[in-house]
Amino acid sequence: MASHDYYMTKRESDLRSAFLEQVQLVPDGMKIKQCIQCGTCTGSCPVSFAMDITPRKTIALFRAGEMETILRSNTIWVCASCYACTVRCPAGIKITDTMYAFKRIAMEKKIYPKHFNIHALSTAFIDIVNTFGRNQEVKLLMKFGMKTHPLKLFAQIPLGKRLHSKGRIPIKTSMIRDRKQLSEIIARVLKKQEQHPQS
């Protein structure tokens, strides 16, 4: 066991090891250990106000061995992927790519925030795009609603009718032309991920 793991539970240590495997795939990913806690990332982040843990604190929690706290936060799901933090970091840390690494571990280990259903929205969106080649707003609303709050869908019916009457929600399903080609591309990517899970 590494010296920095002595105060961690086995679960936290396993999560940390899985995360470090992901970070090693990012060019200069191990610079995460050189964070000087200046807060430039948080000050640069346009969505830090919506995060329960700021980007600066995320790095501090990682160094303190609090992996599960990070994975259960909404921060990794709120990240807008604008790369402002990465561009301005004086230590050259790839913070945005680090957020993606946290997100991959959360998805792999199925550790999600309890009161923030963005992962359910993300999954529903990806399923629809994989099926139709583009987003379908009504289907997305239905899939997300059924996964999270099925009864609340009924409360949205009046709003849905108003939006449809103004042409804002199309009922007709539209698809891209070469769905078969898209499906083949997705199948190849998934097969590659199975063969090389860390790539």
N, C-alpha and C positions, 0 to 999 in steps of 0.2 A: 504493500500500500504506500502511495506517495505521501511525503510529509504533509502536503496541504490537505490531505484527505482524512487526517486523524480525527477531526471534529465532525465529520459528516456521517450520516447514516449510510447504509449500503445503497439504499435507493438513490439518495442524493449523489453518491459517488458514481453510481452507474449512469445517472443522467448526465453528470459532468463529463464522464468519459465519452458518452455518445455525442455530446455537444462538441467536444474537442475534436473528435473525428470529423465532424461536419466542418468545423472552422479551419481545419488543416487543408481542406479543399479550396478555401478562399485564398487568393494570392495575398501574402502578408497577413493572413488571418490571425496568426499567433501574436500580433501586435496588441491584441486585446489585453494582454498582461502588462502593457506599458501605459495604460490609462493613468493620467495625472489628476483626474477628477476635477477638471477646470470648469465643467458645465457648458462648454461651447456647444456641444451637441444638443443639449436641452434648449439653450437660448436660440439655436438655429432652427429647431423643429417647429413647423407650422401647426402641428397637431398635438404638441405636448400637453396643451390644456385639457385634452380629452383622455389623456393616459392616466392610469392609476399609479404607474411607476414611470418616472422620467427616464429618458435614455441614459443619463449619467448614473442614476441610481440602479438601473439594470446592470450596468457593468460592475458597480460596487457590490451588488447582490451576488453576481456570478463569482467575484473574487472571495466573497464571504461563504461560498458554498450553498447559497440559497436557490438552487436551480428550480425547485418546484414552485417557489414563490413567483419566479419569473414566468414560468410556463402557465401558471394559473392566472396571470395578469392579463388585462386587455391590451397592454402596450404593443405586443408583437403583432396583434391583429389590426391595431389602429394605424400603425406605421404607414405613411403615405408613399414610401419608396421614392422620395424626391431626391435623396442623396445629399441634401444640404449639410447634414451632420458629418458625413464622410468627407465632403469637400473642405469643410472648415476645421476638422479635427487637427490640432497642432501635433498630435502624436502619430498621425497617419493611420488611425484605426478605421477599418472598413465597417462602420457601425451598422449601416443598412444591411450589408451582407450578413453581419452577425445576427441581426433581427430575423433574417430569413432562416439562418441556421437554428435559432431558437424555435421558430415556427415549424420547421421540419421535424424537430425532435418532439414538439408538442403533438403533432399529427401522428407521428410514428408510435408514440407512447399513449396516445389518446388522453392527453391531459389538457383540459380546456377550462376557461373561466366559467364559474358557476352561473353568473348573472349577466353574461355577455355572449350572445348567440351568433357572433360574426362567423365562427367556424361553420355553423349550420348554413348560413347564407352563402359562404364560399363554396361549400360542398354542393349545394343545390345549383348554384350558378355554373359550376364546372360540369355537373351532370347534364344540364340543359345544353350548354355549348357543345359538349361531346356528342349529344344526340342530334341537335338541329344545325350545328355549325355557327350559331349565333344565339344571343340571348332572346328569351321569350318572356316579356315582363309579367304577363298573367300567370304563366306556368311557374315562374320564379316565386311570385307571391304565394301561389298555392303550395308549392313544395316547401318553402320556408315556413309558411304558416302551419302546415301539417306537422312539421318537425318540432315546432316550438310551442305555439299556442293555437291549437285547432279551433277552439271556441271563439277566439278573437277574430277569426276570418269572417264570421257572420256580421260583426260590427263594421267591417270594411265594405260590405255590399253597397250601401248608399253612395259612398265615395267612388267606388268602382263604376257604378252606373253613370254618375256625373262625368267622370273622366272619359268614359266610353262615348257618351253623347257629344263630347267636344272633340272626339277623335284623338284623345291622348293615350288611350289603351286599345291597341288593336286586338280583336278577338281571333282573327284568322291567323293560323300558324304559318310563318314563313321560314323557309330553309335555304341554305346555300345550295348551289348546283351540284358540287362534287362532294356530297356527304360521304360517299364510299371512300374516296381518296383521303378525306380527313380522318375517317375511322381507322384506315390502315396506318396512317401516320401516328395516331394516338396509340394504337395497338403495338406498334414498333417501339414507341417510347416506353410504354408500360412493360414490355418484355425486357427491354434494356435495363430498366430499373430493377426488375426481379433478378436479373443476372448480376447486376452491379448495384446493390442497394445503397451504397454510399456515394455513387457518382451523380 
